[in-house]
Amino acid sequence: MAFQENESFYRMTDADVQSQNGIENSNAGIIPGIFFPVLILLLIVSLTLPLITLGKPELGSPHEARIVVTGRNMAESGDWVVPYFNGALRLQKPPLPYWTIAVLTKVFGPLDEGLFRLPSALMGMAGVALTLLIGRIVFGWQIGLLAALIQALTLKYVIESRLARVDIYLTFWVLMCLLMLSIIFFGRKRRDWLWPIVWTAIAMGFLSKWLAVFIFVIPPMLYGLWIRPERRPRLGWHLLGVCVFAMLVVSWIVLLVDRLDWQTVHAGWAREVSDNITSPVHRANHGFFHYISQLFVLVFPWSALIPVALTIPFWPQCKTEKQKLLWFAWIAFFTVLILSLVSKKKADYLLPIVPVIAILGAKAWVTMTGEIAPARIEQSGRWRCALGVIQSLIFVVAGAVVFLYCFFDRELQRYAAIVTCGLSLMGSGILAGYFICRCNGWRAIVTLFAGTVVFSYVLFGYFLPHETRISSADFARGIADVISKAPLVYFRDRDDSLVYHLQREVPCVKNLEQLQRTVAENPGTFVLVQDKYLDEARQVVGHIILHHPRFRDVSLPLPGRQNEALDVYLLSHNDVGEPIREFAGLSPEPPDWLSVGNLWLAFGFLAQAMFFGRFLLQWIVSERERKSVIPVGFWWLSLTGGIMLFSYAVHRRDPVFIVGQAMGVLIYLRNLYFIYLKRPKRKTEAI
């Protein structure tokens, strides 16, 4: 059944919507006046996160190298139609990111990391503003503001906004499409003239990452046309939009085919489809349900918003806005479903649904805030705050994990930054949990935002720009000093970041026979090879000149990740008469005293201290009251300490402690059940 609404509904204020949701006796769902300027200030500060030390660290990602080098080649050659990288045709990605880098190169000359990452940072900041506008149009200012803050402080979104990669381009244009569609379907009046803008944004998204834009845009477009039949565009406007799309997309494809030929272009695209969509190699690495776990990583530290974001359309409190919420939920559900069918799976592909989850999560938080307001609890006799408690616990656990890094990093200079990051997350999580228990959801969310801002500023302003990743630039400078103008090739596998740093083409030989022919034709050829192919390559070029120990896609040298190390060697057929030059690497060795046994022992002492704390609290409260009193905190400390001791007992396989603590946990839960869920309702006196 199509969804029909009166135009007057969209003129409702936030207070009207809260009243229809059954919260008329409490305005706790509305942003209190004291917090509104604080949230605005936090949003302004958070928007600057992508710009902090944007030029650091040095380029180490092959994805960035391909974008930057291809764009630079376009600017230098004057060929803005056919993209080339490392001497080969590159059709794996559309040209819009390349054109952006080429324009910057023409304007500013040679680009450093700060300049070629600037477009991504600006699009990331603009994406936050677009989310604010979408939330404001559909649900009101408070949802838009909270959603923008959640998106601006999502770690994955900030990281992608600081890299010259294609996913942030796609996210920006998807958000532009969603903004136009939200105005069309949920605005106060009909605006058919926006449809050509929608198709223009789709075309730009297509030129950013091929057909991926349709996965994010077509489902909300079709669903909106179904639930709002009165907003369906006149045929002329729709055809005009399709013509704009065809003109922008087909014109480049026609020029590309004209410069090359259809067989070459088709073969390039076919390789991309085979590698990313149907390749059995990628499908074997990640199963169908891979993205379910990746969703929680994607929106960290707001991971608790994932379940509520997908279920809030079915909450009784949101029944008047169910179709609007389903419009957003349908985007997330359809995207995850379609991308799960694709063989190559990466969390980066889900970046455009971060704003959608942020909007749904903001709506859930506001609804929850109204439900835990004191007036609402007195009315219903129930206390609902699972979202707030879980979100606070995630911050506490994340802060504890950050603290653990101190054990693996021997650099004392970074200790202050690590401790600050850990304290900001743990402190904000603990304080937010306290505010939730005091039935003040807005203080809790402001506290969480403030803690995340501090964590992010220290992370991107100090920690990451320092030596947390081994530099490819240092290795490239070492190579240049040794080989000068001599030929250089990869063997079997390549690292495209070195093409950027060396500023020269580095061909790749695929097998041992090709390597033998290359060295036979020019004995002065140098060879770059990874550790796993070293023995095979040394059958032809036996002398190691340089050794570079590093970690691919691993910023933190934690124990147990050594198998992900991709050591790179520079080999030569001729002996240069010098010892092997070793580049300094980050040691993954933990302190000698740190072991699994010692960590479990520390956990056991912490659990025992937590369990003892309940008696200390009860004694202090009883002394203050001058009588024997059991406060609520007694049962919370008992539950926390009991669960921790139970975990320690399971680890030690001690049946005595396991049975004793398991029974105790049930008793603590039962007492908390009586305190919170069986609280007697107040009887209303007759007037």
C-alpha positions as CSV (number, residue, x, y, z in Angstrom):
1,M,0.0,0.0,0.0
2,A,1.4,3.4,-0.9
3,F,2.1,5.7,1.9
4,Q,0.0,8.9,1.9
5,E,0.6,11.9,4.2
6,N,-0.8,15.4,4.5
7,E,1.6,18.2,3.7
8,S,0.9,19.6,7.2
9,F,2.9,16.8,8.7
10,Y,6.1,18.2,7.3
11,R,5.5,21.5,9.0
12,M,5.5,19.9,12.4
13,T,8.0,21.2,14.9
14,D,10.2,18.8,16.9
15,A,7.9,19.2,19.9
16,D,4.9,18.1,17.8
17,V,6.7,15.0,16.7
18,Q,7.7,14.2,20.2
19,S,4.1,14.7,21.4
20,Q,2.8,12.2,18.7
21,N,5.5,9.7,19.9
22,G,3.9,9.6,23.3
23,I,6.4,11.8,25.2
24,E,4.1,14.7,25.7
25,N,4.7,14.8,29.4
26,S,8.4,15.3,29.0
27,N,10.5,17.5,26.7
28,A,13.7,15.5,27.4
29,G,13.8,14.4,23.7
30,I,14.4,18.0,22.7
31,I,17.9,19.4,23.0
32,P,18.1,21.5,26.2
33,G,19.1,25.1,25.6
34,I,22.3,24.7,27.6
35,F,23.5,21.8,25.4
36,F,22.6,23.3,22.0
37,P,25.6,25.7,21.7
38,V,27.9,23.0,23.1
39,L,26.9,20.6,20.4
40,I,27.3,23.3,17.8
41,L,30.8,24.0,19.1
42,L,31.7,20.3,19.1
43,L,30.5,20.0,15.5
44,I,32.6,22.9,14.4
45,V,35.7,21.5,16.1
46,S,35.0,18.0,14.8
47,L,34.8,19.3,11.2
48,T,38.5,20.2,11.3
49,L,39.6,16.7,12.1
50,P,40.4,15.8,8.4
51,L,42.7,18.8,8.2
52,I,44.9,18.1,11.2
53,T,48.4,17.4,10.0
54,L,46.9,16.3,6.6
55,G,50.4,16.0,5.1
56,K,51.5,13.3,7.5
57,P,52.2,10.5,7.5
58,E,54.0,10.2,4.1
59,L,52.2,8.3,1.4
60,G,52.3,4.6,2.1
61,S,49.1,3.4,0.5
62,P,49.2,1.9,-3.0
63,H,45.7,3.1,-3.5
64,E,46.7,6.7,-3.0
65,A,49.8,6.2,-5.2
66,R,47.6,5.1,-8.1
67,I,45.3,8.0,-7.9
68,V,48.1,10.6,-7.5
69,V,50.5,9.2,-10.1
70,T,47.7,8.7,-12.7
71,G,46.4,12.2,-12.2
72,R,50.0,13.6,-12.4
73,N,50.6,11.7,-15.7
74,M,47.4,13.3,-17.1
75,A,48.6,16.8,-16.2
76,E,52.1,16.2,-17.6
77,S,51.1,14.5,-20.8
78,G,48.0,16.7,-21.5
79,D,46.0,13.5,-22.2
80,W,42.8,13.9,-20.0
81,V,41.0,11.0,-21.6
82,V,43.1,7.9,-21.3
83,P,44.5,7.2,-17.7
84,Y,47.9,5.6,-17.5
85,F,49.8,4.3,-14.4
86,N,53.3,2.8,-14.4
87,G,53.3,2.6,-18.1
88,A,50.1,0.6,-18.4
89,L,46.5,1.5,-19.2
90,R,44.4,1.9,-16.0
91,L,40.7,1.5,-16.4
92,Q,40.0,-0.1,-13.0
93,K,38.7,3.2,-11.7
94,P,36.8,6.1,-13.4
95,P,38.6,9.4,-14.2
96,L,37.0,11.9,-11.8
97,P,39.6,11.4,-9.0
98,Y,42.4,11.5,-11.6
99,W,41.0,14.8,-13.1
100,T,40.9,16.3,-9.6
101,I,44.6,15.6,-9.0
102,A,45.5,16.7,-12.6
103,V,43.8,20.1,-12.0
104,L,45.6,20.6,-8.7
105,T,48.9,19.7,-10.4
106,K,48.3,22.2,-13.2
107,V,47.5,24.9,-10.6
108,F,50.0,24.2,-7.9
109,G,52.7,22.2,-9.6
110,P,54.2,19.1,-7.9
111,L,51.9,18.0,-5.1
112,D,52.8,16.9,-1.6
113,E,50.6,14.8,0.7
114,G,48.9,17.8,2.1
115,L,47.7,19.1,-1.3
116,F,46.6,15.9,-3.0
117,R,44.7,14.9,0.1
118,L,43.0,18.3,0.4
119,P,40.1,17.4,-2.0
120,S,39.2,14.3,0.1
121,A,39.3,16.4,3.3
122,L,37.0,19.0,1.8
123,M,34.6,16.4,0.5
124,G,34.6,14.7,3.9
125,M,33.8,18.0,5.7
126,A,31.1,18.8,3.1
127,G,29.6,15.3,3.6
128,V,29.0,16.1,7.2
129,A,27.2,19.2,6.3
130,L,25.0,17.3,3.8
131,T,24.1,14.8,6.5
132,L,23.1,17.6,8.7
133,L,20.8,19.0,6.0
134,I,19.3,15.6,5.2
135,G,18.5,14.9,8.9
136,R,17.1,18.4,9.3
137,I,14.8,18.0,6.2
138,V,13.4,14.6,7.2
139,F,13.4,14.7,11.1
140,G,14.3,18.2,12.2
141,W,17.3,20.2,13.4
142,Q,18.2,18.1,16.5
143,I,18.4,14.8,14.5
144,G,20.5,16.5,11.8
145,L,22.9,18.0,14.3
146,L,23.4,14.7,16.2
147,A,23.8,12.7,13.0
148,A,26.4,15.2,11.7
149,L,28.3,14.9,15.0
150,I,28.2,11.1,14.9
151,Q,29.4,11.0,11.3
152,A,32.2,13.6,11.9
153,L,33.5,11.6,14.8
154,T,33.3,8.2,13.2
155,L,36.9,7.0,13.0
156,K,36.6,5.2,9.6
157,Y,35.0,8.3,8.0
158,V,37.7,10.6,9.3
159,I,40.5,8.3,8.1
160,E,39.0,8.0,4.6
161,S,38.6,11.8,4.5
162,R,42.3,12.1,5.0
163,L,43.3,9.8,2.1
164,A,43.3,10.5,-1.6
165,R,41.1,7.5,-2.4
166,V,37.9,7.1,-4.4
167,D,35.5,6.0,-1.6
168,I,35.2,9.5,-0.2
169,Y,34.4,10.8,-3.7
170,L,31.6,8.3,-4.0
171,T,30.3,9.0,-0.5
172,F,30.1,12.8,-1.3
173,W,28.1,12.3,-4.4
174,V,25.8,9.7,-2.9
175,L,25.0,12.2,-0.1
176,M,24.3,14.8,-2.7
177,C,21.8,12.4,-4.3
178,L,20.2,11.6,-0.9
179,L,19.9,15.3,-0.1
180,M,18.0,16.0,-3.4
181,L,15.8,12.9,-2.9
182,S,15.0,13.9,0.7
183,I,13.8,17.3,-0.5
184,I,11.8,15.7,-3.3
185,F,10.0,13.1,-1.2
186,F,9.8,14.8,2.2
187,G,10.0,18.5,1.5
188,R,7.1,20.9,2.0
189,K,6.2,21.1,-1.7
190,R,6.8,19.5,-5.0
191,R,10.1,20.2,-6.7
192,D,10.4,18.4,-10.0
193,W,13.3,20.6,-11.2
194,L,15.6,18.8,-8.7
195,W,15.5,15.5,-10.7
196,P,18.2,16.7,-13.2
197,I,20.4,17.6,-10.2
198,V,19.9,14.1,-8.9
199,W,21.0,12.5,-12.2
200,T,23.9,14.9,-12.4
201,A,25.1,13.7,-8.9
202,I,24.6,10.1,-10.0
203,A,26.8,10.8,-13.1
204,M,29.5,12.2,-10.9
205,G,29.3,9.2,-8.6
206,F,29.5,7.0,-11.7
207,L,32.7,8.8,-12.8
208,S,34.0,8.3,-9.2
209,K,33.5,4.5,-8.8
210,W,31.5,3.1,-11.7
211,L,28.3,1.3,-11.1
212,A,28.7,1.3,-7.3
213,V,26.7,4.6,-7.1
214,F,23.5,2.8,-8.2
215,I,23.7,0.4,-5.3
216,F,23.3,3.3,-2.9
217,V,21.0,5.6,-4.9
218,I,18.5,3.4,-6.8
219,P,16.9,1.7,-3.8
220,P,15.9,4.9,-2.0
221,M,14.8,6.4,-5.3
222,L,12.4,3.5,-6.1
223,Y,11.2,3.2,-2.5
224,G,10.5,7.0,-2.3
225,L,8.6,6.9,-5.6
226,W,6.5,4.0,-4.2
227,I,5.6,5.6,-0.8
228,R,5.1,9.1,-2.3
229,P,3.3,8.6,-5.6
230,E,2.2,12.3,-5.6
231,R,5.9,13.2,-5.8
232,R,6.6,11.2,-8.9
233,P,8.2,13.5,-11.5
234,R,6.7,14.5,-14.7
235,L,8.1,12.5,-17.6
236,G,9.9,15.5,-19.1
237,W,11.9,16.3,-16.0
238,H,12.9,12.6,-15.6
239,L,14.0,12.4,-19.2
240,L,16.0,15.6,-18.9
241,G,17.8,14.1,-15.9
242,V,18.6,10.9,-17.7
243,C,19.9,12.9,-20.7
244,V,22.2,14.9,-18.4
245,F,23.5,11.6,-17.0
246,A,24.1,10.2,-20.4
247,M,25.8,13.3,-21.6
248,L,28.3,13.4,-18.7
249,V,29.1,9.7,-18.7
250,V,28.8,8.7,-22.4
251,S,30.9,11.6,-23.6
252,W,34.0,10.4,-21.8
253,I,33.4,6.7,-22.8
254,V,33.0,7.8,-26.5
255,L,36.3,9.8,-26.3
256,L,38.0,6.8,-24.6
257,V,36.9,4.3,-27.3
258,D,37.8,6.8,-30.0
259,R,41.4,7.1,-28.6
260,L,41.8,3.4,-28.1
261,D,39.4,0.8,-29.4
262,W,36.4,-1.0,-28.0
263,Q,38.2,-4.3,-27.6
264,T,40.9,-2.7,-25.4
265,V,38.4,-0.8,-23.3
266,H,36.1,-3.8,-22.9
267,A,39.1,-6.0,-21.9
268,G,40.1,-3.5,-19.2
269,W,36.6,-3.4,-17.7
270,A,36.2,-7.2,-18.0
271,R,39.4,-7.7,-15.9
272,E,38.0,-5.3,-13.3
273,V,34.7,-7.2,-13.1
274,S,36.4,-10.6,-13.0
275,D,38.8,-9.5,-10.2
276,N,36.3,-7.7,-8.0
277,I,32.9,-9.3,-8.6
278,T,33.4,-12.9,-9.6
279,S,36.9,-13.8,-8.6
280,P,36.9,-17.1,-6.6
281,V,40.1,-16.0,-4.8
282,H,38.4,-13.1,-3.1
283,R,35.3,-15.2,-2.4
284,A,37.4,-17.8,-0.6
285,N,38.9,-15.1,1.7
286,H,35.6,-13.6,2.9
287,G,32.2,-15.4,3.3
288,F,28.7,-14.1,2.6
289,F,28.3,-12.7,6.1
290,H,31.6,-10.8,6.2
291,Y,29.9,-7.4,6.3
292,I,27.8,-8.1,9.4
293,S,30.9,-7.9,11.6
294,Q,32.5,-5.1,9.5
295,L,29.5,-2.9,10.1
296,F,30.5,-2.6,13.8
297,V,34.1,-1.7,12.8
298,L,32.8,0.7,10.2
299,V,31.0,3.1,12.7
300,F,33.4,2.8,15.6
301,P,33.2,4.2,18.3
302,W,29.5,4.3,17.8
303,S,29.2,0.6,17.2
304,A,26.2,0.3,19.6
305,L,24.1,2.3,17.1
306,I,24.2,-0.6,14.5
307,P,21.4,-2.8,16.0
308,V,19.1,0.1,17.0
309,A,19.7,1.9,13.6
310,L,18.3,-1.1,11.8
311,T,15.4,-1.8,14.2
312,I,14.2,1.7,15.1
313,P,11.6,1.8,12.3
314,F,9.8,-0.9,14.2
315,W,9.8,0.8,17.6
316,P,6.3,1.7,18.8
317,Q,7.5,5.2,19.8
318,C,8.4,5.9,16.1
319,K,5.3,4.6,14.4
320,T,4.3,8.0,13.1
321,E,7.6,8.2,11.2
322,K,8.0,4.6,10.2
323,Q,8.1,5.1,6.5
324,K,10.8,7.8,6.7
325,L,12.9,5.5,8.9
326,L,12.3,2.6,6.6
327,W,13.6,4.8,3.7
328,F,17.0,5.1,5.4
329,A,17.0,1.5,6.7
330,W,16.3,0.2,3.2
331,I,19.5,1.9,1.9
332,A,21.7,0.1,4.5
333,F,20.0,-3.2,4.1
334,F,20.0,-3.3,0.3
335,T,23.6,-2.1,0.2
336,V,24.9,-4.8,2.6
337,L,22.9,-7.5,0.7
338,I,24.2,-6.6,-2.7
339,L,27.8,-6.1,-1.7
340,S,27.7,-9.4,0.2
341,L,27.1,-11.1,-3.2
342,V,30.3,-9.6,-4.6
343,S,33.5,-11.7,-4.2
344,K,35.8,-8.8,-3.2
345,K,34.7,-7.5,0.2
346,K,36.2,-4.4,2.0
347,A,34.8,-2.3,4.8
348,D,35.7,0.8,2.6
349,Y,32.9,-0.1,0.2
350,L,30.3,0.5,2.9
351,L,31.5,4.1,3.6
352,P,28.4,5.8,2.0
353,I,26.1,4.2,4.5
354,V,27.9,5.7,7.5
355,P,25.7,8.9,7.2
356,V,22.6,6.7,7.0
357,I,23.4,4.8,10.1
358,A,24.3,8.1,11.8
359,I,20.9,9.6,11.0
360,L,19.1,6.4,12.3
361,G,21.3,6.3,15.3
362,A,20.6,9.9,16.2
363,K,16.9,9.3,15.9
364,A,17.3,6.3,18.2
365,W,19.2,8.3,20.8
366,V,16.7,11.1,20.9
367,T,13.9,8.6,21.3
368,M,15.8,6.8,24.0
369,T,16.4,10.1,25.8
370,G,12.7,10.7,25.9
371,E,12.1,7.2,27.3
372,I,14.5,7.5,30.2
373,A,13.3,11.0,31.3
374,P,12.2,11.0,34.9
375,A,8.7,12.0,34.0
376,R,8.4,9.2,31.5
377,I,9.7,6.6,33.9
378,E,7.2,7.7,36.6
379,Q,4.5,7.4,34.0
380,S,5.4,4.0,32.7
381,G,7.3,2.6,35.6
382,R,10.0,1.2,33.3
383,W,13.6,2.3,32.7
384,R,14.9,1.8,29.1
385,C,18.5,2.8,28.4
386,A,20.2,-0.3,26.8
387,L,21.5,1.8,24.0
388,G,23.2,4.3,26.3
389,V,24.7,1.7,28.6
390,I,26.1,-0.4,25.7
391,Q,27.5,2.7,24.0
392,S,29.2,3.8,27.2
393,L,30.7,0.3,27.7
394,I,32.1,0.4,24.2
395,F,34.0,3.6,25.1
396,V,35.3,2.1,28.3
397,V,36.5,-1.0,26.6
398,A,38.0,0.9,23.7
399,G,39.9,3.1,26.2
400,A,41.3,0.1,28.0
401,V,42.5,-1.4,24.6
402,V,44.3,1.9,23.9
403,F,46.0,1.7,27.2
404,L,47.2,-1.9,26.4
405,Y,49.2,-0.4,23.5
406,C,51.6,1.1,26.1
407,F,52.8,-2.5,26.8
408,F,53.8,-3.0,23.2
409,D,55.4,0.4,22.4
410,R,58.7,1.1,24.0
411,E,58.8,4.7,22.8
412,L,58.4,6.8,26.0
413,Q,57.7,10.0,23.9
414,R,54.4,8.5,22.7
415,Y,53.2,7.4,26.2
416,A,51.6,10.8,27.0
417,A,49.6,10.6,23.8
418,I,48.5,7.0,24.3
419,V,47.5,7.7,27.9
420,T,45.5,10.8,26.9
421,C,43.7,8.8,24.2
422,G,42.8,6.0,26.6
423,L,41.7,8.4,29.4
424,S,39.5,10.4,27.0
425,L,37.6,7.3,25.9
426,M,37.4,5.6,29.3
427,G,36.6,8.8,31.2
428,S,33.8,9.8,28.8
429,G,32.4,6.3,28.8
430,I,32.3,6.1,32.6
431,L,30.8,9.6,33.0
432,A,28.3,9.0,30.2
433,G,27.2,5.8,32.0
434,Y,26.7,7.7,35.2
435,F,24.5,10.3,33.4
436,I,22.5,7.5,31.8
437,C,21.8,6.0,35.2
438,R,20.8,9.4,36.3
439,C,18.3,9.5,33.4
440,N,20.0,12.4,31.5
441,G,20.7,11.2,28.0
442,W,21.8,14.6,26.6
443,R,24.6,15.0,29.2
444,A,25.7,11.5,28.3
445,I,25.8,12.1,24.5
446,V,27.7,15.5,25.0
447,T,30.2,13.7,27.2
448,L,30.8,11.0,24.6
449,F,31.2,13.6,21.9
450,A,33.7,15.5,24.0
451,G,35.7,12.4,24.8
452,T,35.8,11.4,21.1
453,V,37.0,14.9,20.0
454,V,39.9,14.7,22.5
455,F,40.8,11.2,21.3
456,S,40.6,12.1,17.6
457,Y,42.7,15.3,18.0
458,V,45.5,13.4,19.9
459,L,45.3,10.5,17.4
460,F,45.5,12.5,14.2
461,G,47.4,15.5,15.6
462,Y,50.2,13.6,17.3
463,F,50.1,9.8,17.4
464,L,49.6,8.7,13.8
465,P,51.9,11.4,12.2
466,H,54.8,10.0,14.2
467,E,56.6,6.7,13.6
468,T,53.7,4.3,13.7
469,R,54.3,3.2,10.1
470,I,57.6,2.4,8.5
471,S,58.2,4.9,5.7
472,S,58.2,3.9,2.0
473,A,59.8,7.2,1.2
474,D,63.0,6.4,3.2
475,F,63.3,3.1,1.3
476,A,62.7,4.8,-2.0
477,R,65.4,7.3,-1.3
478,G,67.8,4.5,-0.4
479,I,67.0,2.8,-3.7
480,A,67.6,6.0,-5.7
481,D,71.0,6.4,-4.1
482,V,72.0,2.9,-5.1
483,I,70.6,2.4,-8.6
484,S,70.8,6.0,-10.0
485,K,69.5,5.6,-13.6
486,A,69.9,1.8,-13.8
487,P,66.8,-0.3,-14.8
488,L,64.5,-1.4,-12.0
489,V,61.8,-4.1,-12.0
490,Y,59.4,-5.8,-9.7
491,F,59.4,-9.6,-9.4
492,R,55.9,-11.2,-9.3
493,D,54.2,-8.7,-7.0
494,R,54.5,-5.0,-6.8
495,D,54.2,-2.1,-4.4
496,D,52.7,0.9,-6.2
497,S,53.6,3.4,-3.5
498,L,57.3,3.1,-4.6
499,V,56.2,4.3,-8.1
500,Y,55.1,7.6,-6.5
501,H,58.2,8.0,-4.3
502,L,60.7,7.0,-7.0
503,Q,58.9,9.1,-9.7
504,R,59.6,6.6,-12.4
505,E,58.0,3.6,-14.0
506,V,58.8,0.2,-12.4
507,P,57.8,-2.7,-14.7
508,C,56.7,-6.0,-13.2
509,V,58.0,-9.4,-14.4
510,K,55.5,-12.2,-13.7
511,N,57.7,-15.3,-13.7
512,L,61.2,-16.6,-13.4
513,E,61.7,-17.0,-17.2
514,Q,60.9,-13.3,-17.8
515,L,63.3,-12.3,-15.0
516,Q,66.1,-14.4,-16.6
517,R,65.5,-12.7,-20.0
518,T,65.4,-9.2,-18.4
519,V,68.7,-9.7,-16.5
520,A,70.4,-11.4,-19.6
521,E,69.5,-8.4,-21.7
522,N,70.8,-5.9,-19.1
523,P,72.9,-7.4,-16.3
524,G,72.8,-4.1,-14.5
525,T,69.1,-4.5,-13.7
526,F,68.0,-4.2,-10.1
527,V,65.1,-6.2,-8.8
528,L,62.5,-5.5,-6.0
529,V,61.1,-8.6,-4.4
530,Q,59.0,-9.4,-1.4
531,D,60.1,-11.9,1.2
532,K,57.9,-14.7,0.0
533,Y,59.5,-14.7,-3.5
534,L,63.1,-14.0,-2.3
535,D,64.5,-17.5,-2.7
536,E,63.1,-17.8,-6.2
537,A,64.4,-14.5,-7.3
538,R,67.9,-15.1,-5.9
539,Q,68.3,-18.0,-8.4
540,V,68.8,-15.2,-11.0
541,V,69.9,-12.2,-9.0
542,G,71.7,-13.4,-5.9
543,H,73.1,-10.3,-4.1
544,I,70.9,-8.5,-1.5
545,I,71.6,-4.7,-1.5
546,L,68.8,-3.3,0.7
547,H,66.4,-4.8,3.1
548,H,63.2,-2.9,4.2
549,P,61.2,-4.6,7.0
550,R,57.6,-3.2,7.1
551,F,54.0,-3.9,7.7
552,R,51.3,-3.6,5.0
553,D,48.0,-2.2,6.2
554,V,49.2,-2.6,9.8
555,S,50.0,0.6,11.8
556,L,50.6,-1.0,15.1
557,P,53.4,-3.5,15.5
558,L,51.5,-5.9,17.8
559,P,52.7,-9.4,18.5
560,G,51.1,-12.1,16.4
561,R,51.0,-10.0,13.3
562,Q,54.5,-10.9,12.0
563,N,52.9,-13.1,9.3
564,E,51.5,-9.9,7.7
565,A,55.0,-8.4,7.4
566,L,55.9,-7.9,3.7
567,D,59.7,-7.4,3.9
568,V,61.0,-5.9,0.6
569,Y,64.5,-6.5,-0.8
570,L,66.5,-4.8,-3.5
571,L,68.6,-7.4,-5.4
572,S,71.4,-7.1,-7.9
573,H,73.0,-9.5,-10.3
574,N,76.4,-7.9,-9.6
575,D,78.1,-7.7,-6.2
576,V,78.4,-4.0,-5.2
577,G,81.0,-4.8,-2.6
578,E,79.0,-3.3,0.3
579,P,77.2,-4.9,3.3
580,I,73.4,-5.2,3.2
581,R,71.9,-1.9,4.3
582,E,69.1,-2.6,6.8
583,F,66.4,0.0,7.2
584,A,65.2,0.4,10.8
585,G,61.9,-1.2,11.6
586,L,59.5,-1.1,14.5
587,S,60.1,-4.0,16.9
588,P,57.0,-6.1,17.5
589,E,58.5,-7.6,20.6
590,P,56.6,-6.9,23.9
591,P,58.3,-6.3,27.2
592,D,59.7,-9.5,28.8
593,W,57.4,-9.4,31.7
594,L,54.3,-9.1,29.5
595,S,52.7,-12.6,29.0
596,V,49.3,-14.1,28.7
597,G,49.6,-15.6,32.1
598,N,50.5,-12.3,33.7
599,L,47.7,-10.5,32.0
600,W,45.2,-13.1,33.3
601,L,46.7,-12.7,36.7
602,A,46.2,-8.9,36.6
603,F,42.6,-9.5,35.4
604,G,42.0,-11.8,38.3
605,F,43.3,-9.2,40.8
606,L,41.2,-6.5,39.2
607,A,38.1,-8.7,39.4
608,Q,38.8,-9.4,43.1
609,A,39.2,-5.7,43.7
610,M,35.9,-5.0,42.0
611,F,34.2,-7.6,44.1
612,F,35.8,-6.3,47.3
613,G,34.6,-2.8,46.3
614,R,31.0,-3.7,46.9
615,F,31.7,-4.3,50.6
616,L,33.7,-1.0,50.8
617,L,30.8,0.9,49.2
618,Q,28.2,-0.7,51.5
619,W,30.3,0.1,54.6
620,I,30.8,3.8,53.6
621,V,27.1,4.3,52.9
622,S,26.1,2.5,56.1
623,E,28.5,4.7,58.2
624,R,27.0,7.8,56.5
625,E,23.4,6.7,57.3
626,R,24.3,5.4,60.7
627,K,22.5,2.2,59.9
628,S,23.0,-0.9,57.8
629,V,22.1,0.0,54.1
630,I,22.6,-1.9,50.8
631,P,22.9,0.7,48.0
632,V,22.2,0.0,44.4
633,G,25.9,0.3,43.6
634,F,26.5,-2.8,45.8
635,W,24.6,-5.0,43.3
636,W,26.3,-3.4,40.2
637,L,29.7,-3.9,41.7
638,S,28.7,-7.5,42.7
639,L,27.5,-8.2,39.1
640,T,30.6,-6.7,37.5
641,G,33.1,-8.4,39.8
642,G,31.1,-11.7,39.7
643,I,31.2,-11.8,35.9
644,M,34.9,-11.0,35.9
645,L,35.7,-13.7,38.5
646,F,33.5,-16.2,36.7
647,S,35.6,-15.5,33.5
648,Y,38.8,-15.9,35.4
649,A,37.5,-19.2,37.0
650,V,36.7,-20.5,33.5
651,H,40.2,-19.7,32.3
652,R,41.7,-21.5,35.3
653,R,39.1,-24.3,34.9
654,D,38.4,-24.2,38.6
655,P,35.0,-26.0,39.1
656,V,34.6,-24.6,42.7
657,F,34.8,-20.9,41.6
658,I,32.8,-21.5,38.4
659,V,29.8,-22.9,40.3
660,G,30.1,-20.3,43.1
661,Q,30.3,-17.3,40.9
662,A,27.7,-18.5,38.4
663,M,25.1,-18.8,41.2
664,G,26.1,-15.4,42.5
665,V,25.7,-13.7,39.2
666,L,22.1,-15.0,39.0
667,I,21.3,-13.6,42.4
668,Y,22.8,-10.2,41.5
669,L,20.8,-10.0,38.3
670,R,17.6,-10.9,40.2
671,N,18.1,-8.1,42.7
672,L,18.7,-5.6,39.9
673,Y,15.5,-6.9,38.2
674,F,13.5,-6.1,41.3
675,I,15.1,-2.7,41.6
676,Y,14.6,-1.5,38.1
677,L,11.9,-3.5,36.4
678,K,9.6,-4.3,39.3
679,R,9.7,-0.8,40.8
680,P,6.1,-0.1,42.1
681,K,4.2,2.5,40.2
682,R,3.1,5.6,42.0
683,K,-0.6,5.8,42.5
684,T,-2.2,8.9,41.2
685,E,-4.3,10.7,43.9
686,A,-7.9,11.4,43.0
687,I,-8.6,15.1,42.7
